[in-house]
Amino acid sequence: MQNKSNEIDIKLSDYLSQNLLQDYSTLSTLFSETENTTIEKYYISQRIEKVKELLIYNELTLSEIAFQLNYSSVAHLSNQFKKVTGFSPSYFKQLKDRKRKQIDNI
């Protein structure tokens, strides 16, 4: 799905159809019946889980995360993150920091 410059050069539906040698509508119907969600929603939720993981590790900026996960922009990542989680990425990071207790406070 990516070329060497880290850009997406094929749609998810085309990628799945080509690699699984099935019509996308057949794959989509089967997936939806089995998982009770669409392929697209599942794919987005997996990407957001990866964003959460990278935010928790706190080693990359949001721009770097957006680039690494092939989002078209930080704004797109942020909007999708908020739509799925209900939180902005920066608020999510704050929640993680609040829940972590310092060892001398235990």
C-alpha positions in Angstrom: 0.0 0.0 0.0 3.0 2.3 0.3 5.7 3.4 -2.0 9.2 4.2 -1.0 8.4 7.9 -0.2 5.9 6.7 2.4 2.9 7.8 0.4 -0.2 5.6 -0.1 -0.4 4.7 -3.8 -3.4 2.4 -3.7 -6.8 2.4 -2.0 -7.5 -0.1 0.7 -10.3 -1.7 -1.3 -8.1 -2.2 -4.3 -5.2 -3.5 -2.1 -7.5 -6.1 -0.5 -9.1 -7.2 -3.7 -5.7 -7.6 -5.5 -4.0 -9.5 -2.6 -7.0 -11.7 -1.7 -8.1 -12.3 -5.3 -11.7 -11.5 -4.4 -14.1 -8.8 -5.4 -14.2 -6.1 -2.7 -18.0 -6.2 -2.3 -17.7 -9.9 -1.5 -14.9 -9.3 1.0 -16.8 -6.4 2.5 -20.0 -8.4 2.9 -18.2 -11.3 4.5 -16.2 -9.1 6.8 -19.2 -7.2 7.9 -21.3 -10.3 8.6 -18.4 -11.8 10.6 -17.1 -8.8 12.5 -20.3 -6.6 12.8 -18.4 -3.6 11.4 -17.2 -2.5 8.0 -13.6 -3.1 6.8 -13.1 0.7 6.7 -14.2 1.2 10.3 -12.1 -1.7 11.4 -9.0 -0.3 9.6 -9.5 3.1 11.1 -9.9 1.7 14.6 -6.6 -0.2 14.1 -4.8 2.9 13.0 -6.2 4.8 16.0 -5.0 2.1 18.3 -1.5 2.5 16.8 -1.7 6.3 17.3 -2.6 5.7 20.9 0.4 3.4 21.3 2.7 5.9 19.8 1.3 8.7 21.9 1.8 6.7 25.0 5.5 6.0 24.1 5.9 9.7 23.7 8.9 9.4 21.4 7.3 10.9 18.2 5.6 14.2 17.6 2.0 14.2 16.3 3.4 15.3 12.9 5.8 12.3 12.9 3.0 9.9 13.8 0.8 11.3 11.1 3.6 10.9 8.6 4.5 7.4 9.8 0.9 6.2 9.6 0.2 7.9 6.2 -2.3 10.4 7.3 -2.6 13.3 4.8 -2.2 15.8 7.6 -2.0 16.2 11.3 -5.5 17.8 11.2 -6.9 14.7 9.5 -5.3 12.4 12.1 -6.6 14.7 15.0 -10.1 14.8 13.6 -10.2 11.0 13.1 -8.7 10.4 16.5 -11.3 12.6 18.2 -14.2 11.1 16.2 -13.2 7.6 17.3 -12.0 8.2 20.9 -13.9 11.4 21.9 -10.6 13.0 22.8 -8.0 15.1 21.1 -4.6 13.5 20.8 -3.1 16.1 23.2 -5.9 15.5 25.8 -5.3 11.7 25.5 -1.6 12.2 26.3 -2.6 14.3 29.3 -4.9 11.5 30.5 -2.1 9.0 30.3 0.2 11.3 32.3 -2.4 11.8 35.0 -3.0 8.1 35.4 0.7 7.4 35.8 1.8 7.6 39.5 5.3 8.5 40.4 7.0 5.6 42.3 7.6 7.8 45.4 3.8 8.5 45.5 2.9 4.9 45.8 
